[in-house]
Amino acid sequence: MMSVRVLGSALGRLPACRGFASESAIVSTLQGKIKDLADKKTPQFTRLRKELGDMAIGQVTVGACIGGARGIKCLLSETSLLDPMEGIRYRGMTLEECNAHLPKAPGGNVGLPEASFWLLLTGEVPSESETKALNEELHRRSTIPQHVLSMIDALPKDTHPMTQLAIGLLALQPGSAFGGAYRAGTLKKSDYWTYTLGDSLTLVAQLPILAARIFRNVFFDGKHIPSDPS
């Protein structure tokens, strides 16, 4: 895993207006916010490691190891936290708080998943316009290559849906921007995160379409209906 210091240093060397041909304005905005967050957090992590690196934070017992490391504090995470008593927090916010503050669909009362994704990536609650732009960007990236759809359609109908999903996700690998740049030998370590972000956005966009395809194949005898991008 890339250290926080290396990530912060790499982000810091990026030109202020760096962009790639496939980027939209909202992706550039997202990249900028992630870079700003890394610039802010890197000194904190550096100081934490330097000043408290040798401090013990818990005790490990044989029983805890046998039980799958249950209750052992061994990972630093800021994106989400699963507490056995109060449940999940996203960037320090409970799910109730997230639902109260995140943008919602017109007439809806539940925070949009696109807004949750933005919160996890940036630590910020997105505006209505940012959420709308991200939604449109995900729709733009949602097309699945025909060869992947044909492969999914050809699978035996009694193949478990999760197995089909895993096969479909792996079959999408040739479309990876990171993979293409890496194979071409043109990818710099300082750019890893931008390509990874792009691939993540594309997979998030394609996943519902792929899951719906599998669902219609398994439960509706392969009779598909057009997706509604609205």
N, C-alpha and C positions, 0 to 999 in steps of 0.2 A: 504494500500500500504506500502511496506517495505521502511523505511527511507533510505536515502543515507548513513547515518552513519552506520546503521545496516548492509546494504549491503556491504559497504566497509570493515567493521570489519569482516564479515563472509568470504568474499573473502580472506582477509588477513590471516585467519587461515588455509586456504587450503594448503596442502603440495605442494611444487613446481611442482612435477611430478605426481600429483594425476590423476588417470584415471579410466574409467569404461570399462567393458568388450566389450561394443558395440562401443566404440569410435574409430574413425579413426584418422590418423595423422592430417588431416585438421581440424577436430572438436577440437582436443587438441590445435592446433594453434589458432583457433578462441576463445576458452576459455581463453587462455593465454592473448590474446589481449584485451578481455573484462575485465579481471581482472586488467591488467595494466592500462586501462582507468579508472576503478573505483578507483584504488589506487591514480591516479593523480587527479581525480575530487573531491574525498571525502573531502580533506582539504579545497578546494575552497567553497564547499557548506556549510561546517561547519562554515567557517569564514563569509560567506554571511548571514547565519541565526543568528549568534552571533552579528555581527556588524550592520546589517541592518534589523533585523527581525521585528522591529516596524515601519519601514518606509512605508508610503502610496505610492502606485504606480498608483492610479487612482481614479476616482469618479464613483459611481454607482447611476444611476437614475432609476426612476420607468419605464420610457420608455424603457430603456435598458433591464430591467427585463422582461417586456412584450414582447419585441422583441427577447427573447431567449438568453439574455446575449450578444447580438451582440456588439462588440467593447470593452467588458470588459476584462482587463488583469487580469487573475486569474490562470494562469498555467505556470510553468517553464518547458520548453522543450528544449532539445538540439538536438534531433534526426531530427526533421523536424519543419518547420514554414510555415504557410500559410498566406501570406500577401495579403491584398485585392488589392494592386496595382501591385506588381511585381510577384505574384504567389508563388509557393512552393520553399522552400530551403531545401536541405538535408545536414545536418551537416554544415550549413552556405553557402553551394554552391547552386547557381541557377541551374535549370534544364539544361540550356545551358552549364554551367560549368561542371556539372556532365557528360553530354553527350560528352564533349570534352576530359575529363580526364579518364573516366571509360573504362576498357578493352572492346573490341568489338569482335564479332564473325568474323572469317576469311571472308574478303570481305565485312563486314558490316560497317555501319557508325553510329550505335546507340549503346550506352552503354548497356551492358548485365544486365538483372534484377538480376542475381546472384551477380554481382559486386555492384549494388545498395544496395542489402540486406547487404552485407559485410560492405559497407560504413556506413549504418545506425547503425549497431551493434557495430562497432569498431571506427568510426570516421576517418578511413583511407581508401584511395583508394587502392584496392587490386592489386597485381601483376597479370600478365597473368597466371602464374603457380598456384597462389592461387585461381583465378577464375575458372580455369580448374578443380582443385581438388575439389572445392565446387560443381561445376556442376556434377562431377562424384559421389560425396557423395549424392547429391539430387536424382540422378537416382537410386542409391543403396537403397534409402529409399522410393521410389515411389510406391512400390507394395501395392495394396489395397486388403484386405481380400475378399475372394469369397462371404462370407455372406453379405457383404456390397454391392457388385455389384449385387447380386441376389435381394436384397431388393430394390435397385434403379431401376432395370429392372422391378420389379413388380408394381411400382407406376403407377397410371393412367397417360397417356400421356398428359392430359390437366392440370396436376399439374404444377404450375408455376415453371420454372427452378430454381429460387432463393429459393423456398420452398424445392425443391428436394436437392439443394446444402446444405441447412441447415440440412435437415434430414441426408444426407450422412456424413457431418462433425460430427454430434452428434453420429452417429453410429460407427465412428472410435474411440470413447473414450476408449473402452476396450483395445486398443493397446497403451494407454498412459503409458510411462515409469514413469512419475510422479505419475499417479494414482496407478499404480501397487506398487511402493515403498511406497506410502502413506498408502495404504490399508494394506500392510505387516507390517507396524509399524517400518520400518527400516530407514525411511527418516529423516535426520537431517535438521534443518532450514538452516544451513550453506551450504547445498547441493541443496536447492530448485532451485537456478538459473541454475545449470547445467542440471537438469532434465527438467526444463522449456525450456531451449535452445534446448535440444534434441528433445522434443516434437514439438517445433516450426519448426525446420528443417524438421521433418517428415511431418508435415502438409503442409508446403510450397511445399514439394516434391509430396505429394499425391493430392493436390488441382487441378493441371492441368489434371491429369488422371481422377479424379472424374468429373470435369466440362466437359471434352470431352465425357465421358460416357453419361452424361445427354443430351448433345448436340445431339449426334447420336441417342439417344432414341426419343427425341422430334422431331427432324427435318429430320431424315433419317430412321424412322420406326424401330429403334433398330438394324440397320445393321452396325456393328462395323468393324473397320479396325485396324490392329496392330499399336501400337505406334512406333515411330522411335526414339530410344534412342540416335541416333547420333547427 
